[in-house]
Amino acid sequence: MSELKLLINQFYSAWRTIGFKRPKLTWTSLCSCNCHAGPEVGLKLRVKKGSSNKVIKGRKKERASCQQVLDHFDQQYSQELGHLWASARAVLLDPHSWQYGVMLNRFSAVTDITQILRSQGFSTLLPQTDASSLLCGGSSTVSNSEQQVEKDSPHDTSKGPPNDSHLLPNITSHAFSQDLQSETSYSLPHPSLQCYIHPYPHRFPSQAHRPGQLKQYYLLNAASLLPVLALQVRDGEKVLDLCSAPGGKALAIMQCANPALLCCNEPDPHRRNWLAKTLESFLPRSLNSRVIVSAQDGRSFGQTEVGTYDKVLVDAPCSNDRSWLYSCSSQQGEHRLKERTRLPALQAQLLRSALTAVRPGGVVVYSTCTLSSSENYSVVETVLNNCPDAEPEDLWEEIAVPLSKYFAFSPAHADHGGETVPKPSLQPLNVSSYHQRHGILVVPQPGKTWGPMFLSRIRRRK
Ligand SMILES: C[S@@+](CC[C@H](N)C(=O)[O-])C[C@H]1O[C@@H](n2cnc3c(N)ncnc32)[C@H](O)[C@@H]1O
């Protein structure tokens, strides 16, 4: 018993060290966290307040869904997804069932957080033996030749930023920024994208900002990592994140490899500030010269930087199904549905711009967080029809098959009338390889509530 108490004290002290925004945990709460009795377990973090215990985390506030948006989705998605829509709809309408991923930050000390996550029943989404080691392209050190690439890069900050609206995050001091003042002879922590997930809808608390310290983890929908895995960033590459705020995927890229340059572009000033804060909270100051923020309209970015980047991510503005479903008024819902009709044109322009910015032989990943085929497959198809030197690549074997244990994938195209939709995460028997090559779609399903997320990878021919 005394050993157990000691363990709990250690746990508690680590919890405080990490700086969660939460009041004191009780003995009871720790016991609750460590049992794995069922889906509600993760929600039982309690705080003593007076004589009553109340749940402080995990439960989302009840929010009503917007009927206009739901009606629209019912009409469109029952056609596009067939029987998959009923179960996806049930997940989207039940925020209590939503899962959350915890992406670790390799630039901070993560040992204590790993222990806590494991003790609460979290496990890694990308064990080193499978997808992460295959897909993450980094090595632990930056070689001389890679530094040369950076020196020669038009984005070397000593020669000025790619455009005049470039912002360098103003980062406070922390362990790495002190250790890594010299850009010529450092080695970074080994690149590895580590994301912890829980089998149940357990929301891990967010971490408070602590001046001078890097955050240890970032909470996200784990499906957001898939476009980054598809990008396959390697050490020394030049990478453009064309639509970057608030910066979750930029952070994931930095967990995967040590690019010579990561240009994070975001034209919206408010969101750009948010992006800069994210970068500041997670990345050491020594990376300021290679992780830069730019403020261009993504539609014209390609023209200003033709053939410059090895990899470009277009995580496009889209009709974010999860959040749009909870539009706060019918007017907002109506407004968004109008906006929805305009999005494919903008998305196609962004994708074209990305294909101009990427070098011959380089790769563009296009992603959205909507199930809508007109913002997904159709955008890719439209752009490819007028771009003979761009070729879509098949992500089914590379991503959907190895990760089907966690995510429900559908490669189906819109025009199936509900008849040929494969079961999620099964080999697509009735879907032509043509459509499969245009992208894969993560459809939220009970027990695999990640998504929506569409991703497509396009290579520019040499
Ligand atoms: C889906 S969000 C990106 C999320 C981000 N990649 C992440 O992982 O945190 C799309 C972003 O595109 C930005 N955006 C909108 N119009 C744009 C444009 N014309 N060019 C570039 N970005 C644009 C939006 O302001 C928004 O921040």
The ligand as an ORCA input file, in Angstrom:
! r2SCAN-3c Opt
* xyz 0 1
  C      -7.859     23.988    -42.379
  S      -7.103     25.431    -41.876
  C      -5.419     24.931    -41.728
  C      -5.115     24.148    -40.492
  C      -3.634     23.956    -40.270
  N      -2.992     23.360    -41.418
  C      -3.330     23.119    -39.050
  O      -3.046     21.938    -39.185
  O      -3.363     23.670    -37.945
  C      -7.057     26.360    -43.345
  C      -6.335     27.670    -43.238
  O      -6.261     28.248    -44.549
  C      -6.295     29.642    -44.401
  N      -6.635     30.261    -45.709
  C      -7.822     30.761    -46.120
  N      -7.690     31.295    -47.345
  C      -6.408     31.136    -47.716
  C      -5.658     31.502    -48.849
  N      -6.216     32.159    -49.890
  N      -4.337     31.185    -48.883
  C      -3.753     30.532    -47.874
  N      -4.421     30.160    -46.757
  C      -5.727     30.460    -46.679
  C      -7.331     29.855    -43.334
  O      -7.186     31.140    -42.751
  C      -7.016     28.714    -42.378
  O      -6.156     29.140    -41.360
*
